[in-house]
Every structure is written in C-alpha cells, then in structure tokens.
C-alpha cells in the first residue's frame, strides 16, 4: 500500500464520522446554510417558471411571503430529513397533490427510513380528531373507540395539523390528506420523523363511556427480518419463470380489478382501484358479462383509485356514458413548451422524453397554452365515442372517497357529466372536480441535498359543470365512518348502495 493512502485511512479512522463515511451515506450529515439556500432558490425558480397551479389556490402575494419566510428560516445547518420537514409546509400551500418531496436516492438506498419502532395502536383520523381502532400494546385497558386527546403532552389536533402539512393535497379539501394519515401510516411517520418519539407514549384519552384517563404504553418493536439460509435457491426453469411472472401479473390485476355478481343476480360490484394500461380486454369481458347476465344495478367502486392512464379512463367511460362524452376538456400549461427549460440538468430525462412523446405543439389562448395529445397516444380531449357493444344502461352507483385522486377524480367528474343520473356515495374525492396538475409529473433533483421535488408541468381540466373550485366531487349520499365501523372493517359505503338498490327495487 502506498504511504499516502495508508496515512489517509489512518486519518479517516480517527475521525468520528469515519464509520459513516466508510459505510456510505450519513443521514445525520448537516447541509450548510449556503447549500440549503441554493437548493431552495433553484426549487422556487423552477416552480415559479413552470408550475401551472402555483397561484391557483394561494394568491401570489401570500405565496411569495411564504417563500420568503421559509428562506429566512434556513439560517442553520440541517439534515436531509430536517430540510424536508422545513420545506413541506411551504409546498402544501400550493395545494397541489401532485407536488411532493422525496428523499434523495442515496438516503433511500442506504435504508435510512426504516422505523425502529411502531406505534402500538392504529388510529382513525377525521376532521381534526383521532380514535384508537386497534390496540397491539400490552395494555389491554386501551379500549377500541377511545378518542385520543394528546400524546406525550402534545394535543392531538396539533399532531394532526402537523401531519396535514407533511403531505400535499388538491385544493381546499382534506380528504386526500386524511386518507394518507389513515391508510399509509403518515400519522405514525409524524410521531417518528417529526416529533422523534421512540416510545413509550403517554396517552390522554376519552374512553367510549366518556371517562378521561391517562396511560402509558410501550412502543412496538420492529419485527425481526427472517433469517437467511445458506442454501442457494434452486434456479427456476424458463417455463417456471414464465409461469411465475404470469401468476404475479394476474395477482396484481386481481388486486385492483374485480367483478362479482351478488346473490340476487341483478346486482354486480365492479372494483376499479387503478387505471392501468392494457386493461381494455378486462373491461370488454366485464361489460359483456353484465350484458349476458342481465345485470340491472352496477356498483362501481373507485375508492382508493389514485388515477392512471388516460386511455384506459376513456375506455371505461365509453361503457358508461349516455352518449358521446368529454373526459378532458383541455390540457394547459404556463409556457409554450415545458420540455425546453433552463432546469433540464436537474429534471428526469426519461420523463422529459415521455413528455415529447405524449404531447404535440401548443397554441396560446389568453394567458394559457393549450396542448393536444399526439396521434400515437390517441384522441383524449374533446368529444369521445361510446362503446358500440355492451354499454351499461342500468342503474349506476359509484363509491368514492379521499383516495379517489388524480385521474380517478377526473374520471368521477367526467362521469357525472356524461351520465347525470349516476348516484355517488361516500366522501368527497381527494382530487378536485375541476381537474388537477398532471400530463407530465416531473422530478427535479436539488443539486446539494439531492432531494427530489415532484411537480406537474401541465394542468388537466375536466368538463365539470359549475364545480366548487378547490373541492372534489361531492357524494349524493355522504357516508361518515365511525371508529367502531373502522375497527370491525365494515363497508358502510357498499351497505348504503345496497340499501338504495333495495329501496329502488321495492318501489317498482
């Protein structure tokens, strides 16, 4: 070994950060104020130049004041996680659910986001309140249905407000954010990554019988990973690999697409939790089955549907619309060609290529630039034709919730216009009825922290009539879940749809 290499290794070994340096990325590394501010200014410039909804819901003067306040707060070195925590409240003021922050690839690949412990209870959050809906702690006296008043002395309303500022949503509604707090462990993320609570947790609760009490519960340790065996796995044959791939593909499709006929044979439930490319054959067969079986009542479940391919949405709408319909009224942007900008080195080049392959030249109308999809993609904006065969003409009931987002919410908005007699059941969609940011959702990598800012280049506008801007598609029959219903996994939305069908049938 050369002497200078040996000397360098000795110096590293004596350094307190040597272990982290040799392992790779150090999550506790502090970014300098200079680097933080440089990243912030780049982020702000890109948003101001390209984001189509930057001032849509928050006035320009208020947004600029928030930018300036956040910049002023970057007055001391921060870790990557601390930087994200500092940026998210600002990002949430844009009120665009497609504008989110991601950790750097180094951070994620180094496995720096595992929780060392979990909360020993599950919560249900609604309108600034939270209830215990599952108890996995060793304290059996923590009753299901107890309302949480505080954790470790912090009022639950404050914890929820913090959580709502760690995930962006569309417009003014809160259902998309509440969905994440309830479904995707964001509430637990807040306790771990923002408040840094490793446990135990001192809880102030209001029990189901109205008694206030205080108790302390221990954290739930992270489950141990299964032990690895030294025996090498048998190599699969080509036929086995193909069969396994087919099995995985079918299992994935079953997880978000499902058609089932109910006992009365006149009612069916079609679950569509995603809108993925190449699903046309599934819909063709599903609606053929509805026609063949003489189904009169269809319950379409688009809860938890975060959107997907615009071509698939057009395909599904064609089986449900009364007549020729519009899915997207227009696609607009702030600039004539978002793909040509001064931030190209920081943007994802694959997503830029996808943009050029999807959209053609723009035309200016007023302050906006209007775009058409390329012929290779197909006709998406403007009037579309209904399906020639097996179009469903019976009674349609659509289940929606805060997880109905992006093109899932756009689908609901277009369906309400294309088939006015449709009955919507559940809760306000997470995506706004007027439309959302989309088209191309780019990823901007900030050069110093390598944090990734995802945001849309364009805005998709639905054909909605008289929507309340900033709010989602509203249900005709609102359904509010109780902590008890969540704890017992009751499907109150489906129950409501079935009760409406029963009433409809009895009136005949």
URRA-V48837 format. One record per backbone hydrogen bond with DSSP energy under -0.5 kcal/mol. CO is the residue of the C=O (numbers start at 1). NH is the residue of the N-H. E is the energy in kcal/mol with one decimal. If there is no record, write none. Layout:
# URRA-V48837
co-><CO/CO>
nh-><NH/NH>
e-><E/E>
This chain:
# URRA-V48837
co-><2/2/3/4/5/6/7/8/9/10/11/12/15/17/18/19/20/25/26/31/32/33/34/35/36/37/38/39/40/41/42/43/44/45/46/46/47/51/53/53/59/60/61/62/63/64/65/66/67/68/69/70/71/73/78/79/80/81/82/83/84/85/87/87/88/89/90/91/92/95/96/98/100/102/104/105/106/107/108/111/116/118/120/120/122/122/124/126/129/130/131/131/132/134/134/138/139/141/143/146/146/147/148/149/150/151/153/154/155/155/156/157/158/159/160/161/162/163/170/174/175/176/177/178/179/180/180/181/185/186/187/188/189/189/190/190/191/196/201/201/202/203/203/204/204/205/205/206/207/211/213/215/217/217/219/220/237/238/239/240/241/242/243/244/245/246/247/248/249/250/251/252/253/253/256/256/258/260/262/266/266/267/268/269/269/270/270/271/273/275/276/279/280/281/282/283/284/285/286/287/288/289/290/290/291/296/297/297/298/298/299/299/300/300/301/302/304/305/307/309/310/311/312/313/314/315/316/317/317/318/319/325/327/328/330/331/332/333/337/339/341/343/343/346/347/348/349/350/351/352/353/354/355/355/358/361/363/365/368/369/370/371/372/374/374/378/380/382/384/395/396/397/398/398/399/400/401/401/403/404/404/405/406/406/407/408/409/410/411/412/413/414/415/417/418/419/422/423/424/424/425/426/430/431/432/434/436/438/438/440/440/442/443/443/444/444/446/451/451/452/452/453/454/455/456/458/459/460/461/461/464/467/468/470/470/471/473/477/479/482/483/484/485/486/490/491/492/493/494/495/496/497/498/499/500/501/502/503/505>
nh-><5/6/7/8/9/10/11/12/13/14/15/15/18/21/22/23/24/27/29/78/36/37/38/39/40/41/42/43/44/45/46/47/48/49/50/51/51/54/56/57/63/64/65/66/67/68/69/70/71/72/73/74/74/75/31/83/84/85/86/87/88/89/90/91/92/93/93/94/95/171/99/100/454/452/108/109/110/112/111/114/222/220/136/137/133/134/131/129/126/148/124/133/145/122/136/140/142/143/146/132/148/206/130/156/204/154/155/151/158/159/160/161/162/163/164/165/165/166/173/178/179/180/181/182/183/184/186/187/189/190/191/192/193/194/194/195/197/198/203/217/152/205/215/149/150/207/213/147/210/207/205/203/200/201/221/118/241/242/243/244/245/246/247/248/249/250/251/252/253/254/255/256/256/257/273/274/271/269/265/296/297/262/299/260/271/272/301/258/306/309/279/283/284/285/286/287/288/289/290/291/292/293/294/295/294/395/268/299/300/397/270/301/302/399/272/305/306/405/275/313/314/315/316/317/318/319/319/320/321/387/392/384/463/382/461/371/459/369/340/341/344/346/347/445/349/352/353/354/355/356/357/358/358/359/374/372/370/368/365/333/363/331/360/377/378/380/328/327/325/298/423/300/400/425/302/427/404/430/405/430/431/408/409/410/411/412/413/414/415/416/417/418/419/420/322/422/424/398/476/477/400/479/170/473/435/462/460/440/458/442/457/455/348/445/446/453/450/446/453/102/454/444/100/442/52/438/332/436/329/330/466/469/471/172/173/433/429/426/481/486/487/488/490/489/492/495/496/497/498/499/500/501/502/503/504/505/506/507/508>
e-><-0.6/-2.1/-2.4/-1.9/-2.2/-2.1/-2.3/-2.4/-2.5/-1.5/-0.6/-1.1/-1.7/-2.7/-3.0/-1.8/-1.7/-0.6/-1.9/-1.3/-2.6/-2.5/-1.9/-2.4/-2.4/-2.6/-2.0/-2.5/-2.7/-2.3/-2.3/-2.3/-2.7/-1.9/-2.3/-0.5/-1.7/-0.9/-1.5/-0.6/-2.7/-2.8/-1.9/-2.0/-2.4/-2.5/-2.4/-2.3/-2.4/-2.3/-1.5/-0.7/-1.2/-2.1/-3.6/-2.5/-2.2/-2.5/-1.8/-1.9/-2.3/-0.6/-0.6/-2.3/-2.6/-0.6/-1.2/-1.5/-0.9/-2.1/-2.1/-0.8/-3.0/-2.3/-2.2/-3.1/-1.8/-1.8/-1.5/-0.7/-1.6/-3.0/-2.2/-0.7/-2.5/-1.0/-1.8/-1.2/-2.5/-2.3/-2.1/-0.5/-3.4/-2.1/-0.5/-0.9/-1.4/-1.4/-1.8/-2.8/-0.5/-2.5/-0.5/-2.5/-2.1/-2.2/-0.6/-2.0/-0.7/-1.7/-2.5/-2.2/-2.3/-2.3/-2.7/-0.9/-0.7/-1.8/-0.6/-2.9/-2.1/-1.6/-2.2/-2.2/-3.2/-1.5/-1.5/-0.9/-2.2/-2.3/-1.7/-2.0/-3.8/-0.6/-1.5/-2.4/-2.7/-0.8/-0.7/-2.4/-2.9/-0.5/-2.1/-3.5/-1.4/-0.6/-2.2/-2.8/-2.5/-3.0/-2.7/-3.3/-0.6/-3.0/-0.7/-3.2/-2.5/-2.2/-2.3/-2.6/-2.3/-2.4/-2.4/-2.3/-2.3/-2.5/-2.4/-2.5/-2.3/-2.6/-1.1/-0.6/-1.2/-2.3/-2.5/-0.6/-3.3/-2.7/-2.3/-2.1/-2.4/-2.8/-3.0/-2.2/-0.6/-0.5/-2.6/-1.7/-0.7/-2.8/-0.9/-1.9/-2.5/-2.2/-2.7/-2.7/-1.5/-2.1/-2.0/-1.8/-2.6/-2.5/-0.6/-2.1/-0.8/-2.9/-2.3/-0.5/-0.7/-2.8/-2.7/-0.7/-0.8/-2.6/-2.8/-1.3/-0.9/-2.4/-1.5/-1.7/-2.0/-1.8/-2.5/-2.7/-1.7/-0.6/-1.2/-1.5/-2.5/-2.8/-2.5/-3.1/-0.5/-1.4/-2.6/-2.6/-2.7/-2.3/-2.0/-0.7/-0.9/-1.8/-1.2/-2.6/-0.6/-1.8/-2.3/-2.0/-2.0/-2.0/-1.8/-1.1/-0.8/-2.5/-2.6/-0.6/-3.3/-1.5/-2.6/-1.7/-1.7/-0.5/-2.4/-1.1/-1.6/-0.6/-0.8/-0.6/-1.5/-3.0/-2.3/-3.2/-0.5/-3.0/-2.0/-1.7/-1.9/-1.0/-1.1/-0.9/-2.0/-2.5/-0.5/-2.2/-2.0/-1.6/-2.5/-2.5/-2.6/-2.0/-1.0/-2.9/-2.4/-0.5/-2.2/-2.1/-0.6/-3.2/-1.6/-2.0/-2.6/-2.5/-0.5/-0.6/-0.7/-2.0/-3.4/-2.3/-1.4/-0.9/-2.4/-1.9/-0.9/-0.6/-0.6/-3.0/-2.4/-2.9/-0.5/-2.7/-0.6/-3.1/-1.5/-2.0/-0.5/-2.6/-2.4/-1.4/-2.4/-1.3/-0.6/-1.0/-2.0/-2.7/-1.2/-2.5/-1.8/-1.9/-0.5/-2.2/-2.6/-1.9/-2.7/-1.4/-1.0/-2.1/-2.1/-2.2/-2.6/-2.0/-2.1/-2.1/-2.3/-2.1/-2.5/-2.7/-2.3/-1.4/-1.1>
